[in-house]
């Protein structure tokens, strides 16, 4: 299957293209979609797709800038531009960046299918050329390993086996190690070549393994004596030192050990699988067969996952608002566990944390003006979220970020428990405030916190909250709001329940209350109020 990444800022276009064709029957798989150029760049590096379909007009960085960055980064993929009629001349400019073609919106199904069929033949031809290395009579050790990894037969051709014998590669066992260099802003492959040269000097020249390049990775075929755990640690240090010498970081994964040269692709595939899921490993060194992977569940319904995450984010927001910094790390961890249990992808997890950080900091900055400078640093901090390569490290970063935000808030005398609770109610009466949520934030049982509140305020938490809401509703009705509008704006989703609470607290129905406040010339019939 050839992989496809769809990039468009409109959800309807992304979903429409995903379902427009029977991609599998054409030999393709839509591996993911992206809503903007920043997300697309990260996903392009993550998936290395065979084909990207890119909208030319997007908010912020547009499709043309994205294509230019991909080409400068030497990311080898085919690119198809989507263009509206108004962008026709603009789309033609993209041809200078070596795109395959452009399609006008709305996309014609037959035209797209013809393009994919032609591209499939081209991709197959390119793969065949790479495989034809097996016909060469003189082999370098690297070319031999590349050919063995591309060999699909469980029993390599006799010519390959003869070459392996000549190259001294007939061993008792084999293991593939893959290295992904995090190039970030580099526009050429110079650093990659330099790292490869350093690794060759430290590993291959001492006959500890064969260094090779394949697709977007560097790799090492390890000698049996170099497959032991202690020697692994030495090799990881050498790889990281070679990358650091070029100012780079890297991700390292090891495949399963195999005992036959013909099984080398199996070791390669297991290393690739760990590379794909590297984000979900709690492993600071090399991710290998014995590494502990964070538990991943079956993909869950997005709405169901979101509904489970919302209460956690509510508690996180209130924890920051009340100064309970100690609760932040546990709540960030809880959100991560929910997402891994739901089988969310690396990009989905990062996107959620980005939304959580921006939403929470944005809401807090409305009430705490001292957080203004923190808002100005947001772009760089979000970029750092996308650059993290492991979930535990990302969670530690976000915890530190939110603890920093919370530490910048000036709280005056908010340390007094009841004052903090009352202040919260007056500011957030229209939100989903529950005693259980605040009890969790303040680290009390809900029953005990409820008793403390009632003893201090003379009424229960819910009664106090309802009283504040009805008072605010009166103000809205005095300003001319309709009953259903006032109910919604103060936190009641059920208008009938709002009427009941209003009458109980105010001693009068909301419609009667409105009539009292109207001028004679503004009055309507009583039925108009009852139907509001």
C-alpha positions in Angstrom: 0.0 0.0 0.0 1.2 3.5 -0.8 0.6 6.1 1.9 -1.3 9.3 1.5 -1.5 12.5 3.7 -4.4 14.9 3.1 -3.9 18.6 4.0 -6.8 21.1 4.0 -8.1 23.6 6.6 -11.7 22.5 5.9 -12.9 19.5 7.8 -15.5 18.7 5.1 -12.8 18.6 2.4 -10.5 16.3 4.5 -13.4 13.9 5.3 -14.7 14.1 1.7 -11.4 13.2 0.1 -10.9 10.4 2.6 -14.2 8.8 1.6 -14.3 9.9 -2.1 -12.5 6.8 -3.4 -12.0 3.2 -2.5 -8.3 4.0 -1.8 -7.4 0.4 -0.9 -8.6 -1.0 -4.2 -6.2 1.5 -5.9 -3.3 0.4 -3.7 -3.3 3.4 -1.4 -4.0 4.1 2.3 -4.9 7.5 3.8 -2.6 7.4 6.9 -3.7 10.8 8.3 -5.0 14.3 7.6 -3.8 17.7 8.7 -5.6 21.0 9.2 -2.8 23.5 8.7 0.8 23.7 7.4 2.5 23.4 10.8 0.6 20.2 11.5 1.2 18.9 8.0 5.0 19.4 8.3 5.2 17.4 11.5 3.0 14.6 10.0 5.1 14.6 6.8 8.2 13.9 8.9 6.3 11.3 11.0 4.8 9.3 8.2 7.1 10.0 5.2 4.0 9.5 2.9 4.4 8.5 -0.7 1.8 11.2 -1.6 0.6 14.5 -0.1 -2.6 16.2 -1.3 -2.3 19.9 -0.2 -4.8 22.7 -0.3 -3.1 25.8 -1.7 -5.1 28.3 0.4 -4.9 27.9 4.2 -4.8 30.3 7.2 -1.3 31.3 8.3 1.3 29.5 6.3 -0.2 28.5 2.9 0.2 25.4 0.8 2.9 26.9 -1.4 5.1 27.8 1.6 4.5 24.2 2.9 5.6 22.7 -0.4 8.7 24.9 -0.5 9.7 23.8 3.1 9.2 20.1 2.2 11.4 20.4 -0.8 14.1 22.3 1.0 14.1 19.6 3.7 14.6 17.0 1.0 11.5 15.1 2.0 11.0 12.7 -0.9 7.3 12.5 -1.7 4.9 13.2 -4.5 2.7 16.3 -4.0 -0.7 17.1 -5.6 -2.0 20.6 -5.1 -5.8 21.4 -4.7 -6.7 24.8 -6.1 -9.9 26.9 -6.5 -10.4 28.7 -9.8 -9.3 32.0 -8.3 -6.0 30.4 -7.3 -5.2 29.0 -10.8 -2.2 31.3 -11.5 -1.0 30.8 -8.0 -1.2 27.0 -8.4 1.0 27.2 -11.5 3.7 28.8 -9.5 3.8 25.6 -7.4 5.1 23.7 -10.4 8.5 25.3 -9.8 8.6 23.3 -6.6 8.4 20.0 -8.4 4.8 19.1 -7.6 3.2 16.4 -9.7 0.1 18.4 -10.8 -2.9 20.4 -9.5 -6.6 19.6 -9.3 -9.3 22.2 -9.3 -12.0 22.1 -6.5 -14.4 20.5 -6.3 -12.3 17.5 -7.0 -13.4 15.3 -9.9 -13.4 11.7 -8.8 -12.4 10.2 -12.2 -9.6 12.7 -12.7 -8.1 11.9 -9.2 -8.4 8.2 -9.9 -6.6 8.5 -13.2 -3.8 10.4 -11.5 -3.5 7.8 -8.7 -3.3 5.0 -11.2 -0.5 6.6 -13.1 1.3 7.4 -9.8 1.0 3.8 -8.7 2.8 2.7 -11.8 5.6 5.2 -11.3 6.1 4.2 -7.6 6.2 0.5 -8.6 8.9 1.4 -11.2 10.9 3.3 -8.7 10.7 0.3 -6.2 11.8 -2.1 -9.0 14.9 0.0 -9.8 15.9 -0.1 -6.2 15.5 -3.9 -6.0 17.5 -4.4 -9.2 20.6 -3.9 -7.1 20.5 -7.6 -6.6 21.8 -8.1 -10.1 25.1 -6.3 -9.4 28.2 -8.5 -9.4 30.3 -6.4 -7.1 28.7 -5.5 -3.8 29.5 -3.0 -1.1 28.4 -4.1 2.3 25.9 -1.3 2.5 24.4 -2.2 -0.9 24.2 -5.8 0.1 22.2 -5.0 3.3 19.9 -2.7 1.4 19.2 -5.4 -1.1 18.6 -8.0 1.6 16.1 -5.7 3.4 14.2 -5.1 0.1 14.2 -8.9 -0.7 10.6 -10.2 -0.2 11.5 -13.9 -0.5 12.2 -15.8 2.7 15.1 -17.4 0.9 17.5 -14.8 -0.7 18.6 -15.5 -4.2 21.9 -17.5 -4.6 23.7 -14.5 -5.9 22.8 -12.6 -2.7 24.0 -15.4 -0.5 27.3 -15.7 -2.4 27.8 -12.0 -2.0 27.0 -12.2 1.7 29.6 -14.9 2.1 32.2 -12.8 0.3 31.3 -9.8 2.5 31.6 -11.8 5.7 27.9 -11.4 6.6 27.0 -15.1 7.3 26.5 -14.8 11.1 24.7 -16.8 13.8 22.1 -14.0 14.4 21.2 -10.6 13.0 19.5 -7.4 14.4 18.6 -4.2 12.7 18.9 -0.8 14.5 17.2 2.2 12.9 18.2 5.9 13.6 15.9 8.8 12.9 17.7 12.1 13.0 15.6 15.1 14.0 16.7 17.5 11.4 14.1 20.3 12.3 15.2 23.4 10.3 18.0 21.9 8.2 17.4 22.4 4.5 19.9 19.8 3.2 21.2 16.3 3.9 24.7 17.5 4.9 24.3 16.7 8.6 22.9 13.2 7.8 26.0 12.4 5.6 28.3 13.6 8.4 26.6 11.5 11.1 26.8 8.5 8.8 30.5 9.0 8.2 31.1 9.2 12.0 29.1 6.0 12.6 30.9 4.2 9.9 34.2 5.1 11.5 33.2 4.0 15.0 31.1 0.9 14.1 31.8 -0.5 10.6 35.5 0.0 10.5 35.8 -2.1 13.7 33.6 -4.8 12.1 30.9 -4.3 14.8 28.2 -3.8 12.2 27.2 -2.4 8.8 26.0 1.2 8.6 23.5 1.8 5.8 20.8 4.3 4.6 17.4 3.3 3.6 14.4 5.5 3.0 14.6 8.4 5.6 16.6 6.5 8.2 20.2 5.6 9.0 20.6 2.0 10.1 23.0 -0.5 11.5 23.1 -4.3 11.0 24.7 -5.5 14.2 27.2 -8.3 14.6 26.1 -11.0 17.1 28.6 -9.9 19.7 27.2 -6.4 19.5 23.7 -7.5 20.2 24.2 -7.8 24.0 22.6 -5.3 26.4 25.8 -3.7 27.8 27.2 -3.3 24.3 23.9 -1.8 23.2 24.4 1.0 25.7 27.9 1.7 24.4 26.5 1.8 20.8 23.6 4.2 21.8 26.2 6.5 23.3 28.2 6.5 20.1 25.2 7.2 18.0 24.0 10.1 20.2 27.6 11.5 20.2 27.7 11.3 16.4 24.4 13.1 16.1 25.3 15.7 18.8 28.5 16.6 16.9 26.2 17.9 14.1 23.9 19.6 16.6 21.2 17.0 16.2 19.1 14.7 18.4 17.9 11.3 17.3 15.5 8.4 18.0 16.9 4.9 18.0 14.9 1.7 17.7 16.1 -2.0 17.5 14.3 -4.8 15.7 13.8 -8.3 16.9 16.8 -10.7 16.7 16.6 -13.2 13.8 18.8 -16.2 13.1 18.5 -16.3 9.3 19.8 -13.8 6.7 16.5 -14.3 4.9 14.6 -13.1 8.0 16.5 -9.7 8.0 13.3 -7.9 6.7 11.4 -9.2 9.8 14.0 -7.5 12.1 13.7 -4.4 10.0 9.9 -4.3 10.1 9.8 -4.7 13.9 12.3 -1.8 14.2 10.1 0.3 11.9 7.0 -0.6 14.0 8.8 0.6 17.2 9.9 3.7 15.4 6.3 4.5 14.4 5.2 4.1 18.0 8.3 5.6 19.6 6.2 8.3 21.2 4.5 5.8 23.4 7.6 4.2 24.9 9.1 5.3 28.2 12.6 4.7 27.1 15.4 7.3 27.2 17.9 5.1 25.3 17.2 2.7 22.5 13.7 1.3 22.1 14.0 -2.4 21.6 12.3 -5.8 22.2 12.5 -5.4 26.0 11.4 -1.8 26.2 8.2 -1.0 28.1 5.5 0.4 25.8 2.8 2.5 27.4 -0.5 0.7 27.2 -2.5 1.4 24.0 -6.1 0.4 23.7 -8.3 -0.1 20.7 -9.2 3.1 18.8 -12.3 4.6 20.6 -15.1 6.9 19.5 -13.6 10.4 19.4 -16.7 11.9 21.0 -16.6 9.3 23.8 -12.9 10.0 24.4 -13.5 13.8 24.4 -16.4 13.4 27.0 -14.0 11.6 29.3 -11.3 14.2 28.9 -13.5 17.3 29.6 -13.9 16.6 33.3 -10.2 16.1 33.7 -9.5 19.4 32.0 -12.1 21.2 34.1 -10.3 19.9 37.2 -7.0 21.0 35.8 -8.3 24.5 35.1 -9.7 24.9 38.6 -6.5 23.5 40.1 -4.5 26.3 38.4 -7.1 28.9 39.2 -7.1 28.0 42.9 -3.3 27.6 43.2 -3.3 23.8 43.8 -0.1 23.4 41.8 0.5 19.9 43.4 -2.5 18.5 41.4 -1.3 19.5 38.0 1.1 16.6 37.3 -1.4 14.0 38.3 -4.1 15.5 36.1 -1.8 15.7 33.1 -0.9 12.1 33.7 -4.6 11.1 33.9 -5.4 12.8 30.6 -2.4 10.9 29.0 -3.7 7.6 30.3 -7.1 8.2 29.0 -5.7 9.0 25.5 -3.4 6.0 25.3 -6.2 3.7 26.6 -8.4 5.1 23.7 -5.6 4.4 21.1 -5.1 8.0 20.1 -2.2 8.7 17.7 0.9 10.7 18.7 -0.4 13.7 16.7 -3.9 13.5 18.3 -2.3 13.4 21.8 -0.1 16.4 21.0 -3.0 18.3 19.5 -5.1 17.7 22.6 -2.4 19.0 24.9 -2.0 22.1 22.6 -5.7 22.8 22.9 -5.7 22.3 26.6 -2.7 24.6 27.2 -4.0 27.4 25.0 -7.6 27.1 26.3 -6.6 27.1 30.0 -4.0 29.9 29.7 -6.5 31.9 27.6 -9.2 31.6 30.2 -6.9 32.4 33.1 -5.4 35.5 31.3 -8.9 37.0 31.2 -9.0 37.1 35.0 -5.3 37.5 35.7 -3.8 40.3 33.6 -0.3 39.4 34.9 -0.5 36.4 32.6 -0.3 38.6 29.5 3.5 38.0 29.0 2.9 34.2 29.2 0.4 34.5 26.3 3.1 36.2 24.2 5.3 33.2 24.7 2.7 30.8 23.6 3.7 30.2 19.9 7.2 29.0 20.8 5.9 26.8 23.6 3.4 25.1 21.3 6.2 24.5 18.8 8.1 22.7 21.6 5.0 20.5 22.3 5.1 19.2 18.7 8.9 18.6 18.9 8.8 16.2 21.9 9.5 12.6 20.9 8.1 10.8 23.9 4.8 11.1 25.9 6.4 11.0 29.4 8.8 13.8 28.4 6.0 15.8 26.9 3.9 15.4 30.0 6.8 16.6 32.2 7.2 19.7 29.9 3.5 20.6 30.0 3.4 20.1 33.7 6.3 22.5 34.1 4.7 25.0 31.7 1.4 25.0 33.6 3.1 25.2 37.0 5.0 28.2 35.7 1.7 29.8 34.6 0.1 29.1 38.0 3.1 30.5 39.8 2.8 33.8 38.0 -0.7 34.4 39.3 -1.0 37.0 42.1 -3.6 35.5 44.5 -3.8 38.2 47.3 -5.8 36.6 50.2 -7.2 33.7 48.1 -5.5 31.2 50.3 -8.5 31.2 52.7 -10.5 28.2 51.5 -14.0 29.7 51.6 -13.0 32.9 50.0 -11.4 31.0 47.2 -14.5 28.9 46.6 -16.9 31.9 46.7 -14.6 33.8 44.3 -14.7 30.8 42.0 -18.5 30.6 42.1 -18.9 34.3 41.3 -16.5 34.0 38.3 -17.6 30.7 36.9 -21.3 30.4 37.8 -22.2 29.8 34.1 -19.9 26.8 33.8 -20.3 23.2 34.9 -19.4 23.8 38.5 -19.8 20.8 40.8 -18.9 20.4 44.4 -17.2 17.0 43.5 -14.9 18.8 41.0 -13.8 21.4 43.6 -13.4 18.8 46.3 -11.0 16.9 44.1 -9.1 20.2 43.4 -8.9 21.2 47.0 -8.1 17.6 48.1 -11.1 17.2 50.4 -13.9 14.7 50.3 -17.0 16.3 48.7 -19.1 15.5 51.9 -16.6 17.3 54.2 -16.1 20.3 51.8 -19.9 20.6 51.6 -20.2 20.7 55.4 -17.4 23.3 55.6 -19.2 25.5 53.0 -22.6 25.2 54.7 -21.2 26.1 58.1 -19.4 29.1 56.7 -22.0 30.4 54.3 -25.2 29.3 56.0 -26.5 27.4 53.0 -25.4 24.5 50.8 -23.0 24.8 47.9 -25.7 24.1 45.3 -28.1 26.6 46.9 -25.5 29.3 46.9 -24.6 28.6 43.3 -28.3 28.6 42.3 -28.8 31.9 44.1 -25.9 33.5 42.3 -27.2 32.2 38.9 -30.7 33.5 39.5 -29.4 36.9 40.6 -27.4 37.1 37.3 -30.5 35.9 35.4 -32.5 38.8 36.9 -29.9 41.2 35.6 -30.1 39.7 32.1 -33.9 39.8 32.1 -33.8 43.5 33.2 -31.6 44.1 30.2 -34.2 42.6 27.9 -32.9 39.0 27.4 -35.5 36.3 26.7 -36.0 33.7 29.3 -34.3 30.9 27.4 -31.4 33.2 26.7 -31.0 34.1 30.3 -31.2 30.5 31.4 -28.5 29.4 29.0 -26.1 32.2 29.9 -26.2 31.5 33.6 -25.6 27.8 33.3 -29.1 26.1 33.0 -29.5 23.9 30.0 -33.2 23.0 30.9 -35.5 26.0 30.7 -38.3 24.3 32.7 -35.8 23.6 35.5 -34.6 27.2 35.3 -38.3 28.4 35.7 -38.7 26.2 38.8 -35.5 27.4 40.4 -36.2 31.0 39.6 -39.6 30.9 41.2 -38.3 29.0 44.3 -35.5 31.6 44.9 -37.1 34.8 43.6 -40.7 34.0 44.7 -42.0 34.8 41.3 -41.9 33.3 37.8 -39.4 34.6 35.3 -42.2 35.7 32.9 -43.9 37.6 35.7 -40.5 39.2 36.7 -40.1 40.4 33.1 -43.5 42.0 33.1 -42.7 44.0 36.2 -39.7 45.5 34.5 -41.3 46.4 31.2 -42.6 49.9 30.3 -46.3 49.9 29.4 -45.5 50.6 25.7 -43.2 47.5 25.6 -45.6 45.0 27.1 -46.7 41.9 25.2 -49.5 39.5 25.9 -48.9 37.1 28.8 -48.9 34.2 26.4 -45.9 35.6 24.7 -44.0 35.4 28.0 -45.1 31.8 28.7 -43.9 30.7 25.2 -40.5 32.5 25.5 
